[in-house]
Amino acid sequence: FWQSPLLLPHLLAQAVVAGAGALMMYANFTGSDVPENLDTWLSAGLILHLLMIMGEIAVPHTNRDSALAAAHITTKRRSIFWWLAMGVGIVMPLGLVALVGDAAYGLAGVLALGGLYVYEHLWVEAGQSVALS
């Protein structure tokens, strides 16, 4: 999993999500003005994050260990992956930003950061689930 050519672009997309989500939380909870276009940055980062996840999971893998790691996420940890990482961490923040707007920016930031945490936990766990010998 760690040798994927998508690793660097995925980390960059996650950095955009983390930065925009943290700034949205800060602005919302301190009463500060939300920087202009921050919702666009969060949405773009979440969409790129989603595309990178689909690339890591759905694309045929170059070796057996990568395929086993991907299968660990999508089968053994299926409910956590689909409900928390994808649903709560990507779909809900996108919906809040698009449908509710400024009032939900803080919550969208919290959910996006929580989704990143869950996905990263699953990603590390999947790499460790493959037998070493």
Secondary structure, DSSP 8 states (H G I E B T S, - for coil): -TT-TTHHHHHHHHHHHHHHHHHHHHHHHHT----TTHHHHHHHHHHHHHHHHHHHHHS--SSHHHHHHHHIIIIITHHIIIIIIIIIIIIHHHHIIIII-GGGHHHHHHHHHHHHHHHHHHHHHHHHHS---
